[in-house]
Amino acid sequence: MSLSDSHHHYRKPISRRRCDPCGVLCFLLTYGIVSYSDYAFIYWVSWNPTPSFLSLVNGAIYQILIVLLVCSHLRASFSDPGVVLRPQHNLDFSHEALLSDRESFTSEFSRSSSSNDIRWSVCNKCETYRPPQAHHCSVCQRCIRKMDHHCPWINNCVGELNQRYFLQFLLYVAILSFYTIISILFEVSTNRIVNQTKSLHTLILLIESLLFGIFVIAVMADQMSTIFNGLTPIDKLRSVSNKSGSPSKPKKARLREVCGTNSMLLWLIPCRDNSDKRHRQLVV
C-alpha cells in the first residue's frame, strides 16, 4: 500500500454519481433562487425607477458577488471531495489476511506520517481500507476522506478536497444576503419604493436574504468549529477523541490545511491551490 499518483491496479474515481432526487432538486433550486435574486435586485431594487451611476456601480458589485458564488458552488459540486479509491480485486476479510495487510501497510505508511497512531479501518461496503476520519457516504456509496457531511445543496459530499470551495460558497451567500439587506434598507430610507410591484419583489428578496443569511452563518460557524477542533461531525457523534490523533495545531494552521498554503487573499478565489499535495490520489 502506498501514497502515489499512480492508479495501477486500482480503479479511477467514478465520475458519475448516484442520482439523488433530493440533491438534484436542491441543486436546481439553488440556481433558481440565485437567478430570481439577481433579477429582483438589479431590475426592481437597484435600477427602478431609473438607473443612476450609483445604481450601476451597485449592480456591478452584485454581479461580481454572483459570479464568485456560482463559481465556488460549481467547484464544490463537481470537485472530488476526497474519494478513497476502490481496489479492482475483492479484499480478503479473513482475520489472518487483515492482520497481515494492516501490519504491512502501517510499516510503510508510518514512514510518511508524523502520527504514531494510524487508525485505519476497513469499509465492508466499499471493500477497501480507509484512512483516519474517512467515512462511508450512504448517498454517494463511497468512502470520503475527512467527510464532513453530504450536502444536497451542492449535490455532493463535503470532504477533504472540496471543503474549501464549500466554505467559499457559504461566505459569498452570506455576503450577498447582507449586501442585499443593506441595499434594501437604503432604498426604504430614501423612499424609492415607488409602486406595489417593486414593494412585492423587495419584500420577497428581503425575506429570502434574511433566511439564507442566517442559515449560512450557522453552517459556517459549525464548519469553523469542526476545522479548529480537528474532528469531523461523525467523529463528534461517535465521541472520538483527538488526543491520540494529529497533534494540537494553531487554528490558522488548521485553516490552512483546508484553504491551502498560498496567500490568505487567494482563499477568497474559487481556484485550486497547485501547491496542495492532498490532491494526489490515495491508493490503498
C-alpha positions in Angstrom: 0.0 0.0 0.0 1.3 3.5 -0.8 0.6 7.1 -1.4 1.1 7.6 -5.1 0.0 9.4 -8.2 -0.1 6.0 -10.0 -3.5 4.4 -10.5 -2.0 1.0 -11.4 -4.2 -2.0 -10.4 -6.8 0.4 -9.0 -10.0 2.0 -10.3 -10.0 5.6 -11.1 -12.6 7.7 -9.2 -16.0 7.2 -10.7 -17.0 10.5 -12.4 -20.7 9.8 -12.4 -22.5 10.0 -9.1 -25.7 8.4 -7.9 -28.9 10.1 -9.0 -30.1 11.6 -5.7 -33.5 13.2 -6.4 -33.2 15.5 -3.3 -29.7 16.6 -4.3 -30.7 17.3 -7.9 -33.8 19.3 -6.7 -31.7 21.3 -4.3 -29.0 21.9 -6.9 -31.6 23.3 -9.4 -33.4 25.2 -6.6 -30.1 26.9 -5.7 -29.8 28.4 -9.2 -33.5 29.2 -9.3 -33.1 31.3 -6.1 -29.9 32.9 -7.3 -31.4 33.8 -10.7 -34.5 35.3 -9.1 -32.4 37.3 -6.6 -30.2 38.7 -9.4 -33.3 39.7 -11.4 -35.2 41.2 -8.5 -32.2 43.1 -7.2 -31.0 44.5 -10.5 -34.3 45.3 -12.1 -36.5 46.2 -9.2 -34.3 47.3 -6.3 -31.2 48.9 -8.0 -32.4 50.2 -11.3 -36.0 51.0 -10.5 -37.4 53.6 -11.1 -34.5 55.0 -13.1 -30.8 53.8 -13.2 -28.1 56.1 -12.0 -24.4 55.9 -11.7 -24.6 54.7 -8.1 -27.1 52.0 -9.1 -24.9 50.9 -12.0 -21.9 50.5 -9.6 -24.2 48.8 -7.1 -25.4 46.3 -9.8 -21.8 45.7 -10.9 -20.7 44.8 -7.4 -23.7 42.5 -7.1 -22.8 40.7 -10.4 -19.2 40.1 -9.2 -20.6 38.5 -6.0 -23.0 36.4 -8.0 -20.1 35.1 -10.3 -18.0 34.2 -7.3 -20.9 32.5 -5.6 -21.7 30.4 -8.7 -18.0 29.5 -9.3 -17.5 28.3 -5.8 -20.8 26.4 -5.9 -19.8 24.6 -9.1 -16.3 23.8 -7.8 -17.8 22.4 -4.6 -20.4 20.4 -6.6 -18.1 18.9 -9.2 -14.8 18.6 -7.4 -13.6 15.3 -6.0 -14.4 15.6 -2.2 -11.6 13.0 -1.5 -12.9 9.7 -2.7 -10.9 6.7 -1.4 -10.2 4.5 -4.4 -11.6 1.0 -4.5 -9.3 -1.9 -5.5 -10.1 -3.9 -8.6 -10.0 -7.1 -6.6 -12.1 -8.0 -3.6 -10.3 -7.8 -0.3 -9.7 -10.9 1.8 -11.5 -10.2 5.1 -10.2 -13.2 7.0 -8.5 -12.4 10.3 -5.1 -13.6 9.1 -5.2 -11.5 5.9 -6.4 -8.4 7.6 -3.7 -8.6 10.2 -1.0 -9.2 7.6 -2.2 -6.4 5.3 -2.6 -3.9 8.2 0.9 -4.6 9.6 2.5 -4.2 6.1 0.6 -1.0 5.5 1.3 0.5 8.9 5.0 -0.2 8.4 5.1 1.6 5.0 2.7 4.4 5.7 4.3 5.4 9.1 7.4 6.5 7.3 5.4 9.3 5.6 3.2 10.2 8.6 4.1 12.3 11.7 1.4 10.5 13.7 2.3 7.3 15.6 -1.4 6.3 15.9 -2.5 5.1 12.5 -6.2 4.4 13.0 -7.1 2.9 9.6 -10.3 0.9 9.3 -12.0 -1.3 6.8 -15.2 -0.4 5.0 -17.2 -3.5 4.3 -19.4 -1.7 1.8 -16.5 -0.4 -0.4 -14.4 -3.5 0.4 -11.3 -1.3 0.9 -9.1 0.2 3.7 -9.8 3.8 4.5 -7.6 6.4 6.4 -8.5 8.1 9.7 -11.6 10.3 9.6 -12.7 8.8 6.3 -16.4 7.7 6.3 -18.8 6.0 4.0 -21.5 8.1 2.4 -24.8 6.3 2.1 -25.9 8.6 -0.7 -22.7 8.5 -2.8 -22.0 4.9 -1.9 -18.3 5.6 -1.5 -15.8 6.5 1.3 -14.7 10.1 1.6 -11.6 11.4 3.3 -12.4 13.7 6.2 -16.0 13.5 5.3 -18.0 16.4 6.9 -21.4 15.6 5.5 -23.4 15.0 2.3 -24.8 18.4 1.3 -27.9 18.3 -1.0 -27.4 22.0 -1.9 -24.2 21.1 -3.8 -25.4 17.5 -4.6 -22.0 16.2 -3.3 -20.2 15.3 -0.2 -18.1 17.9 1.7 -14.8 16.3 2.3 -11.0 16.9 2.5 -10.6 18.2 -1.1 -13.7 20.4 -1.6 -14.4 21.8 1.8 -12.5 25.0 0.8 -15.0 25.6 -2.1 -17.9 24.8 0.2 -16.7 27.5 2.7 -16.3 30.0 -0.1 -19.9 29.2 -1.3 -21.2 29.8 2.2 -19.2 33.0 2.5 -20.5 34.5 -0.7 -24.1 33.6 0.1 -23.7 35.4 3.4 -22.0 38.5 1.8 -24.7 38.6 -0.9 -27.5 38.3 1.6 -26.4 41.1 3.8 -25.4 43.3 0.9 -28.9 42.9 -0.4 -30.4 43.7 3.0 -28.3 46.9 3.3 -29.3 47.9 -0.2 -33.0 47.4 0.5 -32.8 49.3 3.8 -31.2 52.2 1.9 -34.0 52.1 -0.7 -36.6 52.2 2.0 -34.8 55.1 3.9 -34.7 57.2 0.7 -38.4 56.5 -0.2 -37.6 54.9 -3.5 -40.2 52.1 -3.1 -42.5 53.8 -5.7 -45.0 51.1 -6.7 -46.7 47.9 -5.4 -44.8 45.6 -7.8 -41.4 46.9 -6.5 -42.7 46.6 -3.0 -43.6 42.9 -3.5 -40.2 42.0 -5.1 -38.4 43.9 -2.4 -40.2 42.1 0.4 -39.6 38.7 -1.1 -35.9 39.5 -1.6 -35.6 40.8 1.9 -37.2 37.7 3.5 -35.1 35.4 1.2 -31.9 37.2 2.2 -32.6 37.1 5.9 -33.4 33.4 5.9 -30.4 32.3 3.8 -28.1 34.8 5.5 -28.9 33.4 9.0 -28.8 29.8 7.7 -25.3 30.0 6.1 -23.8 31.9 9.1 -25.0 29.0 11.3 -23.5 26.5 8.9 -20.2 28.4 8.6 -19.9 28.6 12.4 -20.3 24.8 12.6 -17.8 24.3 9.8 -15.2 26.5 11.5 -15.8 24.7 14.8 -15.1 21.4 13.0 -11.9 22.7 11.4 -10.5 24.2 14.6 -11.3 21.1 16.6 -9.8 18.7 14.0 -12.8 16.3 14.3 -15.4 15.6 11.7 -19.1 15.7 12.8 -19.3 11.9 12.5 -16.3 11.6 14.9 -18.0 14.0 17.3 -21.2 11.9 17.3 -19.0 8.8 18.0 -17.2 10.7 20.8 -13.9 10.1 19.1 -11.1 11.9 21.0 -8.4 13.8 19.1 -5.8 13.4 21.8 -4.4 10.3 20.1 -4.8 11.6 16.6 -3.0 14.5 15.0 -1.0 16.8 17.3 -2.5 20.0 18.6 -2.2 22.8 16.0 -2.9 26.5 15.9 -6.2 27.5 14.4 -4.5 29.2 11.5 -2.6 26.1 10.7 -5.8 24.0 10.6 -7.4 26.6 8.4 -4.5 26.4 6.0 -5.0 22.7 5.8 -8.4 23.3 4.4 -8.0 26.6 2.4 -4.5 26.0 1.1 -0.9 27.1 1.8 -1.0 30.1 -0.5 -1.8 33.7 0.4 -4.8 34.2 2.5 -6.2 36.7 0.0 -6.3 33.8 -2.6 -8.5 31.9 -0.2 -11.4 34.0 -1.5 -10.9 32.9 -5.1 -12.5 29.6 -6.0 -9.5 28.0 -7.7 -7.2 25.1 -6.8 -4.0 25.6 -4.8 -1.4 23.9 -7.0 0.9 23.5 -4.0 -1.7 21.4 -2.3 -0.4 17.8 -2.2 -3.7 16.4 -0.9 -5.0 16.2 -4.5 -2.7 13.2 -5.1 -5.0 10.2 -5.2 -4.8 7.9 -2.2 -4.0 4.4 -3.3 -4.8 1.6 -0.8 
